[in-house]
Amino acid sequence: MSLGPLSSLPRLLPIVRSKRVSSYDRSGGNGDNVPIEAGATLTMADITGAGIVKHIWITIATKDPMIRRNLVLRAYWDGCEHPSVEAPIGDFFGQGWGDKYNFVSLPLAAAPRDGNALVCYFPMPFGNGARVTVENQGPDRVDAFYYYLDYEEHPSMPDDVGRFHAWYNQELTAPESAQGDVENEWGILGETPKNPTDANNYLFCEAEGTGHFVGVNYYVNCPTPIWYGEGDDMFLVDGEPWPGSAHGTGTEDYFNQSWSPDEHYLHPYFGTARAPGRLNGDPLHGWHGRTHCYRFHLEDPIRFTKSLRASIEAGHANVLTLEIASVAYWYQTMPPRPFPPLPTAEARQPRPLISTVDIHRWRDAWRKSMGGGKLWGNER
């Protein structure tokens, strides 16, 4: 009989020892935190031997409003000199754009109060040491950084146990279809284009080795009222050509939703943790703004023996300008392929939201281009 995710709890492992590193006050007082100066790196854990990180909890106090983009989480396994985990701390735990908001899933959460508690339950095995660090790339001091990192000590760790990986990427996309620089979504501006390739897609995972992909947090800022999510997801396994082993039918479909959703929905494996919401319920204002979708392949991992390239179109056939960021999660053999250079803290600052004033200025420019007069807005 299987108990699902709880199936391992009754199993007794007397040779395994449970341990913790934390920011507790070494004097016995109540100052249970550490500061991180601007430009400094804190080593949360530096563990020898073999084991598994089982749980991480973090909360932060600072005057830096963008600390969730400015603080970078890294993890190194088995003495590898380059990280297997590298991401801004907010994006890793499920908060995009440096914002704070509650987020619920099985492996990751941002918990009350007000999303200030960052929680991870992804198991992170290692065979010959683990080092977990946090670098403050922001302009201000972190006044108080609180953390728990719970782990198990094991006598050894088999080489065929995958090591946990997480990679942050971001891109400001541009219309790149065969029609040129035209944001032709829904065929509004001409015949709907076709895209028989993944070459111009937004890339969220590129791995080399043997392993399995287990999920992604996907953050999209849409500057247009048009639906951003016609883009298909594409997984190319072991160097295979397009269309690959797993080709999807649309962004919301990949995230287990349907029909252009714009509402919060939090399932343990998938959902929308943030949505801009229709202004006064008016669909004419569309989907512009910030949306955070997530999907974890805990029951249906995508397996690879040599490599994996996972991507998604930015609108159907990559016709939209979108600000996209993501953190992908997977397990694989060591050593991993080094990640591309992390975008600088300045480059990671999100673009501003499109406001009501911006939309009115668009209307004014359109009216002038049409010659002015009594124009309603749908004239051509």
C-alpha positions in Angstrom: 0.0 0.0 0.0 1.3 3.5 -0.9 0.8 6.6 1.2 1.8 8.9 -1.6 4.1 11.8 -0.5 3.9 10.5 3.1 5.0 7.0 2.2 8.5 7.3 3.6 7.6 8.6 7.0 7.0 5.2 8.7 10.4 3.9 7.5 13.0 3.9 10.2 16.6 4.9 9.2 18.7 4.6 12.4 22.0 5.4 10.6 20.6 8.7 9.4 21.0 11.7 11.7 18.8 14.8 11.6 20.6 18.1 12.0 20.0 21.8 11.5 21.9 25.0 10.9 20.1 28.3 11.7 20.6 31.9 12.6 19.9 31.4 16.3 21.5 33.7 18.9 24.7 32.0 20.0 24.6 33.9 23.3 21.3 32.4 24.3 19.5 35.7 23.7 16.7 36.6 21.3 18.8 38.2 18.6 18.1 35.2 16.3 19.3 36.7 13.0 22.4 37.9 11.2 23.0 41.0 9.0 24.2 40.9 5.5 26.1 44.0 4.4 25.6 45.4 0.8 28.0 43.4 -1.4 28.6 40.7 1.2 27.9 36.9 1.0 26.5 34.9 3.9 27.3 31.2 4.1 24.1 29.6 5.5 25.5 26.1 5.5 28.9 24.4 4.8 28.4 20.7 5.4 30.9 17.9 5.0 30.1 14.3 4.0 26.9 13.0 2.5 23.3 13.9 3.3 20.1 15.6 2.1 18.9 19.1 2.7 15.2 18.6 3.6 13.8 22.0 4.5 14.7 25.7 4.2 12.9 28.6 5.9 14.0 32.3 5.5 12.6 35.7 6.4 14.3 39.1 5.8 14.2 42.6 7.2 15.7 45.4 5.2 14.8 48.8 3.8 15.6 47.6 0.3 12.2 47.2 -1.5 13.8 45.0 -4.2 15.6 42.6 -1.8 13.8 39.6 -3.3 15.6 40.4 -6.7 18.8 41.7 -5.1 19.5 38.8 -2.8 20.9 35.8 -4.7 20.6 32.2 -3.4 23.2 29.7 -4.5 23.9 26.0 -3.6 27.0 24.0 -4.4 27.0 20.1 -4.2 29.9 17.7 -3.9 32.7 20.3 -4.0 31.7 21.6 -7.5 33.1 25.1 -8.0 30.1 26.4 -9.9 26.6 26.5 -8.4 23.8 24.0 -9.0 21.3 26.5 -7.7 21.5 30.2 -8.7 18.5 32.5 -8.5 17.2 35.7 -6.9 15.7 34.6 -3.6 12.2 35.8 -4.3 11.9 34.2 -7.7 13.3 30.9 -6.3 10.7 30.6 -3.5 7.8 31.8 -5.7 7.6 35.6 -5.6 8.3 37.5 -8.8 9.5 41.1 -9.6 10.8 41.7 -6.1 7.2 41.7 -4.8 5.8 40.1 -1.7 2.6 38.0 -1.8 1.4 34.6 -0.4 2.2 31.6 -2.5 1.2 28.0 -1.9 2.5 24.8 -3.5 3.8 21.4 -2.3 7.5 22.0 -2.7 7.7 25.8 -2.2 5.7 28.5 -0.4 5.7 32.1 0.6 3.7 32.1 3.9 2.1 34.7 6.2 2.6 37.2 7.4 2.1 38.8 3.9 4.4 36.4 2.2 7.4 37.2 4.4 8.2 33.5 5.2 10.0 31.8 2.3 9.8 28.0 2.5 11.3 25.1 0.5 10.7 21.3 0.8 12.6 20.2 -2.3 15.0 17.4 -1.1 18.6 18.3 -2.1 21.0 15.3 -1.9 24.7 15.5 -1.8 27.5 13.0 -1.6 30.6 15.0 -0.7 29.7 18.2 0.9 27.1 21.0 0.5 27.5 24.8 0.6 24.5 27.2 0.6 25.1 30.9 0.3 23.2 34.2 0.0 24.8 37.2 -1.7 23.5 40.7 -1.2 23.8 42.5 -4.5 21.5 45.3 -3.5 22.5 48.8 -2.3 21.3 48.4 1.3 22.2 46.3 4.3 20.0 43.4 5.2 19.4 44.3 8.8 18.1 40.9 9.8 18.3 37.6 8.0 16.6 34.7 9.8 17.0 31.1 8.5 16.6 27.4 9.2 18.3 24.8 7.0 17.3 21.2 8.1 19.3 18.3 6.7 20.1 14.6 7.2 23.5 13.1 7.6 23.9 9.9 5.6 26.8 7.5 5.6 27.0 7.8 1.8 24.9 9.0 -1.2 24.8 6.9 -4.4 26.0 8.6 -7.6 22.7 7.8 -9.3 20.7 10.0 -6.9 20.1 13.2 -8.8 21.4 16.5 -7.4 18.9 19.3 -7.2 19.3 22.2 -9.7 17.5 25.5 -10.1 18.2 28.2 -12.7 16.9 31.7 -13.1 16.5 33.2 -16.6 14.9 36.4 -17.8 14.2 38.1 -21.2 12.4 41.0 -22.7 11.0 39.3 -25.8 10.2 40.9 -29.1 8.0 40.0 -32.1 10.1 37.5 -34.0 7.6 35.7 -36.3 7.9 35.3 -40.1 5.8 38.5 -40.4 8.6 40.6 -38.8 8.0 43.2 -36.1 4.3 42.7 -35.8 2.5 41.9 -32.6 -0.1 39.8 -34.4 -1.7 37.8 -31.7 -5.1 36.2 -32.3 -4.6 37.0 -36.0 -5.8 40.6 -35.4 -3.2 42.2 -37.7 -3.2 39.6 -40.5 -3.0 35.8 -41.1 -2.0 33.9 -38.0 1.7 33.0 -38.3 3.2 29.5 -38.0 6.2 28.5 -35.9 7.8 25.1 -36.8 10.8 25.6 -34.5 11.7 26.5 -30.9 14.6 28.7 -31.9 13.0 32.0 -30.8 11.2 30.7 -27.8 11.7 31.9 -24.2 14.2 29.4 -22.7 13.5 28.2 -19.1 15.7 25.1 -18.8 18.8 23.9 -20.6 20.6 21.0 -19.0 23.3 18.5 -19.9 23.6 15.1 -18.1 21.1 12.5 -17.0 18.1 13.6 -14.9 14.5 14.7 -14.8 12.8 18.1 -14.9 10.4 18.7 -12.0 8.9 22.2 -12.5 9.0 25.9 -13.1 7.9 29.2 -11.6 7.0 31.5 -14.6 6.6 35.2 -14.2 5.3 37.3 -17.1 4.7 41.0 -17.3 2.4 41.8 -20.3 2.4 45.4 -21.6 -0.6 44.9 -23.9 -4.2 44.1 -23.0 -4.1 41.1 -25.4 -3.9 37.6 -24.0 -0.2 36.7 -23.5 -0.6 32.9 -23.3 -1.1 31.5 -26.8 2.5 30.3 -26.7 3.2 26.5 -26.7 5.5 24.8 -24.3 8.2 22.6 -26.0 10.5 20.0 -24.4 13.4 18.7 -26.6 15.0 15.6 -25.0 18.5 14.3 -25.7 19.1 16.6 -28.7 16.0 15.5 -30.6 14.7 17.9 -33.3 11.5 19.9 -33.1 8.7 19.1 -32.3 10.2 17.0 -29.6 9.0 14.4 -27.1 6.6 16.8 -25.3 4.9 19.6 -27.3 2.1 21.5 -25.7 -0.9 23.5 -27.0 -0.8 26.8 -25.1 0.6 28.5 -22.0 -2.5 28.1 -19.8 -2.7 24.5 -21.0 0.8 23.7 -19.8 -0.1 25.2 -16.4 -3.1 23.0 -16.2 -5.7 25.8 -16.7 -7.8 26.8 -19.6 -9.5 29.7 -21.6 -7.2 32.6 -20.8 -7.5 32.7 -17.0 -7.0 35.8 -14.9 -7.7 34.7 -11.4 -5.8 33.2 -8.4 -5.8 29.4 -8.2 -3.4 27.6 -5.9 -3.1 23.8 -6.3 -0.2 21.9 -4.7 1.2 21.1 -8.1 0.1 24.1 -10.3 -1.7 27.4 -10.4 -1.7 31.1 -10.7 -0.3 32.8 -7.5 -0.6 36.3 -8.9 -2.9 37.7 -11.6 -3.5 41.4 -12.6 -7.3 40.9 -12.5 -9.8 42.6 -14.8 -10.4 46.2 -13.8 -13.9 46.3 -12.5 -14.5 43.0 -14.2 -14.1 44.7 -17.6 -12.5 42.3 -20.1 -11.6 45.3 -22.4 -8.7 46.0 -20.1 -7.4 42.5 -20.8 -4.4 40.8 -19.4 -1.8 43.5 -19.1 0.2 43.4 -15.9 2.1 40.8 -13.9 1.1 37.1 -13.7 2.8 34.3 -11.9 2.1 30.8 -13.0 3.7 27.6 -11.7 3.7 23.9 -12.5 5.6 21.1 -10.7 6.1 17.7 -12.4 6.1 15.8 -9.2 4.0 12.9 -10.6 5.1 13.3 -14.3 8.8 14.3 -14.4 10.3 14.9 -17.9 13.3 12.5 -18.0 16.4 12.9 -20.1 19.6 10.9 -20.5 21.9 13.4 -22.2 20.2 16.8 -22.3 17.0 18.8 -22.0 15.9 22.0 -23.7 12.6 23.4 -22.3 11.1 26.6 -23.8 7.8 28.4 -24.4 6.6 30.7 -27.1 6.1 34.4 -26.1 2.6 34.5 -27.6 1.8 32.2 -30.5 4.8 32.1 -32.9 6.6 34.5 -30.6 4.7 37.6 -31.7 4.6 39.5 -28.4 6.8 41.8 -26.4 6.8 40.3 -22.9 8.9 40.7 -19.8 9.5 37.1 -18.7 11.4 35.6 -15.8 11.5 32.0 -14.6 13.1 29.6 -12.2 13.3 26.0 -13.4 13.9 23.0 -11.1 15.4 19.6 -12.0 17.6 16.8 -10.7 20.6 15.5 -12.6 24.0 13.8 -12.4 27.1 15.7 -11.5 28.9 17.8 -12.6 26.4 20.1 -14.2 26.8 22.4 -17.1 27.8 25.8 -15.8 24.9 28.3 -15.9 25.2 31.4 -18.1 26.2 34.5 -16.2 23.4 35.7 -13.9 22.0 39.1 -15.1 23.3 42.0 -13.0 21.2 43.3 -10.1 20.5 46.4 -12.3 19.3 44.3 -15.2 17.0 42.3 -12.9 15.0 45.3 -11.9 11.5 44.8 -13.3 9.9 47.1 -15.9 7.2 49.4 -14.5 3.5 48.4 -14.8 1.4 49.9 -17.6 -1.0 52.4 -16.0 -4.4 53.9 -16.8 -2.5 57.1 -17.8 -0.3 55.1 -20.2 -3.4 53.6 -21.8 -5.0 57.1 -22.2 -1.8 58.4 -23.9 -2.0 55.4 -26.3 -5.6 56.5 -27.1 -4.5 60.1 -27.6 -1.7 59.1 -30.0 -4.1 56.8 -31.9 -6.7 59.6 -32.2 -4.1 62.0 -33.7 -3.0 59.3 -36.1 -6.6 59.0 -37.3 -7.0 62.7 -37.8 -8.9 63.5 -34.5 -12.6 64.3 -34.2 -15.4 62.2 -32.8 -13.5 58.8 -32.5 -14.8 56.1 -30.3 -11.8 53.7 -30.4 -12.7 50.8 -32.7 -12.4 52.7 -36.0 -10.0 51.5 -38.6 
